[in-house]
Amino acid sequence: MSRQRQVYRILFHNRGKLYELHARSVSQSALLGFVEVEGLLFGERSGVVVDPGEERLKAEFSGVRRIYVPMHAVVRIDEVEREGVNKIHADQGEGGKITPFPSPIFTRRD
């Protein structure tokens, strides 16, 4: 019986946009407050049809073995059956033109 390999879809905020990436491994990082994403997957598509959004992501993450995403930036992590298309969505939250100020994960109690 062959074991199917795991594929994760990660959605997170980065520079006012919502990134959707597919990866082989997602785990809690040794760095406090970060999620470790390893083994980014980019589909091998035919040379006839090229998705400029995915090509831009491929160029941005070329040579990257793993990324560390701040926990407060993560929107959702799903384990999916197969890899899909990596995308950058326009973030429409708060009117679409406001970048939220990073907030601390832990708040101080007095």
ZIDAKA-V801922 format. One record per residue. N is the residue number from 1. RES is the residue in one letter. SS is DSSP state (alpha for helix, beta for strand, coil for the rest). Layout:
n=N res=RES ss=SS
n=N res=RES ss=SS
//
This chain:
n=1 res=M ss=coil
n=2 res=S ss=coil
n=3 res=R ss=coil
n=4 res=Q ss=coil
n=5 res=R ss=coil
n=6 res=Q ss=coil
n=7 res=V ss=beta
n=8 res=Y ss=beta
n=9 res=R ss=beta
n=10 res=I ss=beta
n=11 res=L ss=beta
n=12 res=F ss=beta
n=13 res=H ss=beta
n=14 res=N ss=beta
n=15 res=R ss=coil
n=16 res=G ss=coil
n=17 res=K ss=beta
n=18 res=L ss=beta
n=19 res=Y ss=beta
n=20 res=E ss=beta
n=21 res=L ss=beta
n=22 res=H ss=beta
n=23 res=A ss=beta
n=24 res=R ss=beta
n=25 res=S ss=beta
n=26 res=V ss=beta
n=27 res=S ss=beta
n=28 res=Q ss=beta
n=29 res=S ss=coil
n=30 res=A ss=coil
n=31 res=L ss=coil
n=32 res=L ss=coil
n=33 res=G ss=coil
n=34 res=F ss=beta
n=35 res=V ss=beta
n=36 res=E ss=beta
n=37 res=V ss=beta
n=38 res=E ss=beta
n=39 res=G ss=beta
n=40 res=L ss=beta
n=41 res=L ss=coil
n=42 res=F ss=coil
n=43 res=G ss=coil
n=44 res=E ss=coil
n=45 res=R ss=coil
n=46 res=S ss=coil
n=47 res=G ss=coil
n=48 res=V ss=coil
n=49 res=V ss=coil
n=50 res=V ss=coil
n=51 res=D ss=coil
n=52 res=P ss=alpha
n=53 res=G ss=alpha
n=54 res=E ss=alpha
n=55 res=E ss=alpha
n=56 res=R ss=alpha
n=57 res=L ss=alpha
n=58 res=K ss=alpha
n=59 res=A ss=alpha
n=60 res=E ss=alpha
n=61 res=F ss=coil
n=62 res=S ss=coil
n=63 res=G ss=coil
n=64 res=V ss=coil
n=65 res=R ss=coil
n=66 res=R ss=beta
n=67 res=I ss=beta
n=68 res=Y ss=beta
n=69 res=V ss=beta
n=70 res=P ss=beta
n=71 res=M ss=alpha
n=72 res=H ss=alpha
n=73 res=A ss=alpha
n=74 res=V ss=beta
n=75 res=V ss=beta
n=76 res=R ss=beta
n=77 res=I ss=beta
n=78 res=D ss=beta
n=79 res=E ss=beta
n=80 res=V ss=beta
n=81 res=E ss=coil
n=82 res=R ss=coil
n=83 res=E ss=coil
n=84 res=G ss=coil
n=85 res=V ss=coil
n=86 res=N ss=coil
n=87 res=K ss=beta
n=88 res=I ss=beta
n=89 res=H ss=beta
n=90 res=A ss=beta
n=91 res=D ss=coil
n=92 res=Q ss=coil
n=93 res=G ss=alpha
n=94 res=E ss=alpha
n=95 res=G ss=alpha
n=96 res=G ss=alpha
n=97 res=K ss=coil
n=98 res=I ss=coil
n=99 res=T ss=coil
n=100 res=P ss=coil
n=101 res=F ss=coil
n=102 res=P ss=coil
n=103 res=S ss=coil
n=104 res=P ss=coil
n=105 res=I ss=coil
n=106 res=F ss=coil
n=107 res=T ss=coil
n=108 res=R ss=coil
n=109 res=R ss=coil
n=110 res=D ss=coil
//
